[in-house]
């Protein structure tokens, strides 16, 4: 279990268990490895050595970058201090919400909604609800905002959200800390 608690920056919370996301990252790594090996084998069978190596590298670099970005979500966390709530989902995304913008925080059961929570970080189109989870058995906290917050979903994609639904292994502590 990941260590969380108080730090010089504020209270630190996990984004739920890491196992599901680690398995996803491992699966992508295995598929990427097979792809690079297959392309390299075909390249070296059909092309001279220099162009074949270039083709292999052209497949290896983006595959490696994708794995770094996916694995970075394993470091994702929620930090609450006196000024803001900050959620980082590795290099994939995150949000920083001033405490003054937080209206309410409560435990949330995703089974009771028609819009299920997907793996990762997302704001489904038109929902105004940002969700973040690494998967697995996790509890959720819904943070209702007084106004929209800008959520980074990828390097180039942003969305506005009026509500955050975050997974964590310590939902009651997070709710207690966020309630005004």
C-alpha positions in Angstrom: 0.0 0.0 0.0 1.3 3.4 -0.8 2.3 5.7 2.0 0.2 8.8 2.4 -0.3 11.3 5.1 0.8 14.8 6.1 3.7 16.4 4.4 5.2 19.9 4.2 2.9 20.6 1.3 -0.3 19.4 3.0 -2.2 16.1 3.4 -1.4 13.6 0.7 -3.9 11.0 -0.5 -3.5 8.2 -3.0 -5.7 7.7 -6.1 -6.7 4.2 -5.0 -4.8 0.9 -5.5 -2.0 0.7 -8.1 -2.4 -2.9 -9.2 -5.0 -2.4 -12.0 -3.0 0.5 -13.5 0.3 -1.4 -13.2 -1.3 -4.4 -15.0 -2.6 -2.1 -17.8 0.9 -0.6 -18.1 2.5 -4.0 -18.2 0.0 -5.2 -20.9 0.8 -2.2 -23.1 4.5 -2.8 -22.5 4.2 -6.4 -23.6 2.2 -5.4 -26.7 4.6 -2.6 -27.5 7.6 -4.9 -27.1 6.1 -7.5 -29.5 5.3 -4.7 -32.0 8.8 -3.3 -31.9 10.4 -6.8 -32.2 8.1 -7.7 -35.1 8.7 -4.5 -37.0 12.5 -4.7 -36.4 12.5 -8.4 -37.6 10.6 -7.5 -40.8 12.7 -4.4 -41.3 16.0 -6.3 -41.0 14.6 -9.0 -43.3 13.5 -6.6 -46.0 15.8 -3.6 -45.8 19.5 -2.8 -45.6 20.8 -2.6 -42.0 20.9 1.3 -41.7 17.3 1.9 -42.9 16.1 -1.2 -40.9 17.6 0.2 -37.7 16.0 3.6 -38.4 12.6 2.0 -38.8 13.0 0.0 -35.6 14.0 3.2 -33.7 11.0 5.1 -35.2 8.8 2.4 -33.5 10.8 2.1 -30.3 10.8 5.8 -29.4 7.0 6.5 -29.4 6.4 3.1 -27.7 8.8 4.0 -24.9 7.3 7.5 -24.5 3.8 6.0 -24.2 5.0 3.6 -21.5 6.6 6.4 -19.5 3.4 8.5 -19.7 1.2 5.5 -18.7 3.6 4.5 -15.9 3.6 8.0 -14.5 0.0 7.6 -13.4 1.3 5.2 -10.7 2.7 8.3 -9.0 -0.7 10.1 -9.1 -2.0 11.6 -5.9 -4.3 14.1 -4.3 -2.7 16.9 -2.2 -4.9 19.1 0.1 -3.4 22.2 1.7 -4.8 25.4 3.1 -4.9 27.0 -0.3 -6.0 24.3 -2.8 -6.9 20.7 -3.7 -4.4 19.4 -6.3 -4.9 16.1 -8.1 -2.1 14.8 -10.4 -2.6 11.8 -12.6 1.0 11.5 -13.5 1.9 13.1 -16.8 -1.5 12.3 -18.1 -3.5 15.1 -16.4 -4.6 16.8 -13.2 -6.4 19.7 -11.7 -5.8 22.4 -9.1 -8.8 23.8 -7.4 -8.7 26.7 -4.9 -10.3 25.8 -1.6 -12.7 28.7 -2.0 -14.1 27.0 -5.1 -15.1 23.8 -3.1 -18.7 23.8 -2.2 -19.1 20.3 -0.8 -17.3 16.9 -0.5 -19.0 13.6 0.2 -18.4 9.9 -0.3 -19.7 8.7 -3.7 -20.9 5.3 -4.9 -20.5 5.0 -8.7 -22.9 2.1 -8.8 -25.8 4.5 -8.2 -25.2 6.6 -11.3 -26.0 6.0 -15.0 -22.5 7.4 -15.9 -20.0 4.8 -14.8 -16.4 5.8 -13.9 -13.9 4.7 -16.4 -10.2 3.9 -15.8 -7.9 6.9 -16.0 -8.8 10.6 -16.0 -11.7 11.9 -18.0 -14.5 14.4 -18.3 -17.2 12.7 -20.4 -18.5 15.2 -23.0 -21.3 17.4 -21.5 -21.1 15.8 -18.0 -19.1 18.5 -16.3 -17.8 15.7 -14.0 -14.1 15.0 -13.9 -13.2 11.4 -12.8 -9.9 10.0 -11.8 -9.1 6.4 -10.8 -6.4 3.9 -11.3 -8.9 1.1 -11.1 -9.4 -1.7 -8.8 -11.5 -1.8 -5.6 -11.5 1.8 -4.5 -13.8 4.2 -2.7 -14.7 7.5 -4.3 -15.2 11.1 -3.1 -17.3 13.6 -5.0 -16.2 17.2 -4.7 -18.8 19.7 -5.9 -17.5 23.1 -7.0 -19.0 26.6 -6.9 -17.8 27.2 -10.4 -15.9 25.4 -13.2 -12.3 24.2 -12.8 -10.0 23.5 -15.8 -8.9 19.9 -15.8 -6.0 18.8 -17.9 -6.8 15.4 -19.5 -3.7 15.1 -21.7 -0.9 17.4 -22.8 -3.2 19.1 -25.3 -6.7 18.3 -24.0 -8.5 20.3 -21.3 -12.1 20.4 -20.1 -14.1 22.3 -17.6 -15.7 20.5 -14.7 -18.1 21.5 -11.9 -17.5 18.3 -10.0 -14.6 16.0 -9.3 -15.0 12.3 -8.5 -11.7 10.9 -7.2 -10.8 7.5 -6.0 -8.8 7.1 -2.8 -8.2 4.5 -0.1 -9.0 7.1 2.6 -12.3 8.7 1.5 -13.6 9.7 5.0 -10.3 11.6 5.8 -10.5 13.4 2.5 -14.1 14.4 3.0 -13.4 15.6 6.5 -10.5 17.7 5.3 -12.4 19.3 2.4 -15.7 20.1 4.2 -15.8 23.8 5.0 
